[in-house]
Amino acid sequence: DSGVTQTPKHLITATGQRVTLRCSPRSGDLSVYWYQQSLDQGLQFLIHYYNGEERAKGNILERFSAQQFPDLHSELNLSSLELGDSALYFCASSVGVTENTEAFFGQGTRLTVV
Amino acid sequence: GNSVTQMEGPVTLSEEAFLTINCTYTATGYPSLFWYVQYPGEGLQLLLKATKADDKGSNKGFEATYRKETTSFHLEKGSVQVSDSAVYFCALSGNAGGTSYGKLTFGQGTILTVHP
């Protein structure tokens, strides 16, 4: 158990809908990262928050947004869903933002868009 | 930008065989290098890491050496077990000049299957 909790584990929804994925980081971790894992794109970095502030954006679509709350949990919002958004979405957390910091991954949320 | 290239899989081995999974990278600055493992139905777990040139990371019989001259971080294990069957990802972190040093750039992953 990494200590990072993601909910829900599975989500099935229709095209055009909006969903919210939730991540609770390990106790004491200030950084939260979101990644998307798909068969064609592999593991792609989406966005990074540190202590409530956005630090970096990767290949995140404009239809997607995220935030980190004062209690440090984070949510990833996906809207106007398309079939191609079907993927495994991982959250990871770490203590800080240095390159040496180990990131701990949750078990992921599997999103299926039908 | 940063990138990581892993050898194409899948890799199929018999138990007790020697394993090598090649990984090369392109990055600015001095990234840290990682190998993560993903078992079926689970999230990624850190297997080992190296933070500077010539460092050797090791864990559970796996080893990888940070080679700056060849920009490589190949994963090796002398004798694999059936329980090592998983997907292995090479990754680097570092964003010289930026504010998100901790974000990871992953290779495409290598599926390893070990048969008894």
Contacts between the chains, C-beta under 8 A, distances in Angstrom:
chain1	res1	chain2	res2	distance
A	2	B	43	6.4
A	2	B	45	7.3
A	4	B	43	7.5
A	31	B	102	5.8
A	33	B	102	7.1
A	33	B	103	6.0
A	33	B	104	7.5
A	35	B	104	7.7
A	35	B	106	8.0
A	42	B	106	6.3
A	42	B	107	7.7
A	42	B	108	4.7
A	42	B	109	6.4
A	43	B	89	6.6
A	43	B	104	8.0
A	43	B	106	4.0
A	43	B	109	7.2
A	44	B	106	8.0
A	45	B	103	5.1
A	45	B	104	6.6
A	45	B	105	7.0
A	48	B	100	4.7
A	48	B	102	7.1
A	48	B	103	5.3
A	50	B	100	8.0
A	55	B	99	5.0
A	55	B	100	4.5
A	56	B	95	6.9
A	56	B	98	6.4
A	56	B	99	6.5
A	56	B	100	3.3
A	56	B	103	5.8
A	58	B	103	7.0
A	90	B	43	6.1
A	90	B	44	7.0
A	92	B	44	7.7
A	92	B	104	7.8
A	94	B	102	5.4
A	96	B	102	7.0
A	97	B	99	7.0
A	97	B	100	6.4
A	97	B	101	5.4
A	97	B	102	4.9
A	98	B	101	5.2
A	98	B	102	6.5
A	99	B	31	6.1
A	99	B	32	4.5
A	99	B	51	7.5
A	99	B	93	4.3
A	99	B	94	4.1
A	99	B	95	7.7
A	99	B	101	4.2
A	99	B	102	6.6
A	100	B	32	5.3
A	100	B	49	8.0
A	100	B	51	4.9
A	100	B	93	7.9
A	101	B	93	7.8
A	101	B	101	7.8
A	101	B	102	5.1
A	102	B	46	5.5
A	102	B	49	7.0
A	103	B	46	7.5
A	103	B	93	7.9
A	103	B	102	6.4
A	103	B	104	6.4
A	104	B	46	7.7
A	105	B	36	7.8
A	105	B	43	4.0
A	105	B	44	4.3
A	105	B	45	7.2
A	106	B	43	5.4
A	107	B	41	7.8
A	107	B	42	6.0
A	107	B	43	4.5
A	108	B	43	5.5
